Amino acid sequence: MSRRYRLVPDEVRATSVARCRELMAVGFTQTAACRVVAANLGVHYNTVGNWVRDNTDPDAHAAAGPRLAAELAEARAQLHAALGLNRELMALVHDHGRAPQAQP
């Protein structure tokens, strides 16, 4: 497939970078985010990736950082609770198998 490249206005680049960062903040990899944005623009995803990499906005990740840290902490807490429940259930299953069976 051949692509026809054209000059992309700075506003479109900035919006594309912002959209990629939004997607990355909700779990997309950079490559996946760039693929989604690039498909809408008709450019190669590496082009969008270059824009993201070249964007030097120091505040670009500031808003996502604390939110992602909180989400990670919540996910870890849920995992810890699930592992504890799993241990308890396995102990019950194990103990149930050891319990003497009542004779009829």
C-alpha positions in Angstrom: 0.0 0.0 0.0 1.4 3.3 -1.0 0.8 6.4 1.2 0.8 9.9 -0.1 2.5 12.1 2.4 1.6 15.7 2.9 2.5 18.5 5.3 0.6 18.0 8.5 -0.3 21.2 10.3 1.2 21.7 13.8 -2.2 21.8 15.3 -3.0 18.3 13.9 0.3 17.0 15.2 -0.3 18.4 18.7 -3.8 17.0 18.8 -2.5 13.6 17.6 0.2 13.6 20.3 -2.4 14.5 22.9 -4.7 11.7 21.7 -1.9 9.2 21.8 -1.1 10.2 25.4 -4.7 9.8 26.3 -4.8 6.3 24.9 -1.5 5.4 26.6 -2.9 6.7 29.9 -5.7 4.1 29.7 -3.5 1.2 28.9 -2.6 1.3 25.2 1.1 0.8 24.3 2.7 3.7 22.5 2.7 1.7 19.3 -1.0 0.7 19.6 -2.0 4.3 20.3 0.1 5.6 17.4 -1.5 3.0 15.1 -5.0 4.1 16.1 -4.2 7.8 15.5 -2.3 7.2 12.3 -5.1 5.2 10.8 -7.4 8.2 11.2 -4.8 10.5 9.6 -3.7 8.3 6.8 0.0 8.4 7.8 2.3 5.6 9.0 2.2 4.9 12.7 6.0 5.5 13.0 5.3 9.1 11.9 2.9 9.6 14.7 5.4 7.8 17.0 8.1 10.3 16.0 5.7 13.2 16.9 5.1 11.7 20.3 8.8 11.1 20.9 9.8 14.5 19.7 7.1 16.3 21.8 9.0 17.8 24.7 6.0 19.1 26.7 7.2 18.5 30.3 3.6 18.5 31.5 2.4 15.9 29.1 2.6 13.1 31.6 2.0 15.1 34.7 -1.7 14.6 34.8 -1.6 10.9 34.0 1.2 10.1 36.5 -0.8 10.4 39.8 -3.9 8.8 38.2 -2.0 5.8 36.9 -0.2 5.4 40.2 -3.6 5.4 42.0 -5.0 2.9 39.5 -1.9 0.7 39.9 -2.2 0.8 43.7 -5.9 -0.1 43.5 -5.1 -3.0 41.1 -2.4 -4.3 43.4 -4.8 -4.2 46.4 -7.4 -6.1 44.4 -4.8 -8.7 43.3 -3.7 -9.1 47.0 -7.3 -9.6 48.1 -8.0 -12.1 45.3 -4.8 -14.0 46.2 -5.9 -14.2 49.8 -9.3 -15.4 48.9 -7.8 -18.0 46.6 -5.5 -19.3 49.4 -8.5 -19.5 51.8 -10.6 -21.4 49.2 -7.7 -23.8 48.4 -7.3 -24.5 52.2 -11.0 -25.3 52.5 -10.9 -27.6 49.5 -7.8 -29.3 50.9 -9.3 -29.6 54.4 -12.6 -30.9 52.9 -10.7 -33.7 51.1 -9.0 -34.7 54.5 -12.3 -34.7 56.5 -13.4 -38.2 57.4 -16.5 -39.2 55.5 -19.6 -40.1 57.5 -20.6 -43.8 57.1 -24.2 -44.4 56.3 
